[in-house]
Amino acid sequence: MKMNKKGDKLISVYWFAILFIVAGGIVYMVSAFYGKPYDVREAEADILTTKIARCISEAGYLKEGVLTENFRENFAEICMINFQVEDVYGWRERGQYYVEVEFLDFDTKQKVFEISEGNEGLKPDCELEGETLPVCIERRFYSIDENGNQYQINMLSVVRKTEKNVQ
């Protein structure tokens, strides 16, 4: 049987060209996928909001002592929230979190009680739009205290961490 050496050489050139194209595509996809960090700030703010909601209310009823001055002063400790972050990019000096909880009377919508914790300077950035700004999550739920008073509870959670999550 006679072999066609010219055809084998021609096929091997195309084979290597296809191999380089596939390898280049794989390298491009991997670099596009792993080239940017994951932006988990929205998930982090959502988890923070859920944790605070569970600390304040259970099964639609306010927990005992929530509307007291002691709760406001020891909010982070009672809810077991730690706003400490790693000391990267000077984050310790500028807080990376802010939480605000407003208790409104259900009928009159008048503010009854308010709790805030963290870097209050992050709150004005919630009004703005942009990728390099903090992520703000607003949630609202309703609850009843032990006396039957109804409250609308508005929560705002802000997570900054832009240097690490946005590039």
N, C-alpha and C positions, 0 to 999 in steps of 0.2 A: 504494500500500500504506500502510496506516495503522499508525503506531507507538504502542505503549503506553508512555507516559512514566512512568506510575505504577509499572508493573512493573519498568522499568529502575532506578528509584530504589530500590525494595525489594530487588532483587538486589544492587545496589552496596553497600547497608548490610551484607548478609550476607557479601559478598565481603571487605569491610574487616574484619569481625569475624573471619572465618577467617584472614585475613592476619595480624592481631594475635595470634591464638592460636598460629599456627605460629611466628611470630617470637619470641614469649615462650617457647615450648618450646625453640627453638634456643638462646636466650640462657641458659635454665636449664641445659640439658645441657652447654653449653660451660663455664659457671661451675662446675658440679658436677665436671666432668672436670679442669679446670685449677686449681681453687680450692685444692687441697691438694697439697703436694709429694709426689713419689714416695718411698716408703720403700725404699731400696735396701740397707739395712743387712744383711739376710739374704743377699743376693747377694754383697755385699762380704765378709762373714764366710766364705761358702762358697768364694769365690775365694782368700782368704787361706789357708784350710785346704788347698785343693788345691795351692797353690804350695808350702807347707811340706812336704806329703806327697811331692811330686815332688823336693824338695831332699833329703829324708831317704832315700828309697827309690826304686829304679828296677827295674822288672820283678820285684818281689817280693823283691829283695835290698837290704840296707842299703848305702848308699854308704860308701866307705872313709873312716874317720876320724870317723864320726858319733858314736860313743860315746866321744869324747875330751873332755877339759877345754877344749882349744882350740876345739872346735866349740861347746861351751856358751857360752864367753865371747864368741865372734865369730859367734853364731848369725844375727843380723839381717844382718850384712855378708856372710856366706857364702851365705845363702839370698837375698840381694838384696831384703830387705824393709825398707821405709822406713815407720816409724811416725809421721813428721812430718805434721802436718795444717795447714791454713790457720789463721791466727790470728783466728778468728771466735768470738765468745762466750767468749773466754778459754780456748780449747781447748789452747793450747800448754802452759799450766801443768798442766792435768789431762789426762793422756793419754787418747786415745779408743779405744785398742786394747789387747788383752791376748791373749797366746797361751801355751798350756801344752802341752807334749808329754811324755808319760810312756812309758817303755820298761819293759814288764813281761816277766819270764821266762814263756814260753808255758806251761810245765808247772806251776810253783809259783805263778804270779801275783804274785810278789814284785817290787817296784819295783827296777829295775836302774839306771836313769838318768833324769834329769828335766831339762827345759829350760823356762824361762819367760822371757817378755819382755813389757814393756809395763806398763800401769797395773794392778797387782795388786788394787787396790781395786774393780775391776769384777767380779771373780769371785764375790763373795757375792750380787750381783744376779741371777745365773743361777738361783738357787734360788727367786726370787720370780716372780710373774706380773704382767703389766701392760703397757700399750701404751707407756708413757713410760720403760721400763727398757731397758737394753742388750740387744742380740740376741746369743744364745749358740748356737754350733753345736758339737756334739760328734760326732766321727768316730772310728772304730776300724778299724785294718787290721793285717795280720800281715806280718812280714818275716823274712828269714833273713840272718845275717851271713856273712862269708867263712869262718868256722869251722864253719858248719852250725848255730849256735845260733838257736833260734826265739824271736821276740819278738812280743808283742801291743803295738801302739802306739796309745795313746789320745791324742787331740788335742782341745783346747778352744780355740775362737776366739771372742773377744768384741769386738763393735763397739758403741760408745756412740752418739755423734753424734745424740742425741735432739732437741736444739734445732733442728736443720736438717731432720730427717726426720719428726718427729712433731709435728703441730700440731692 
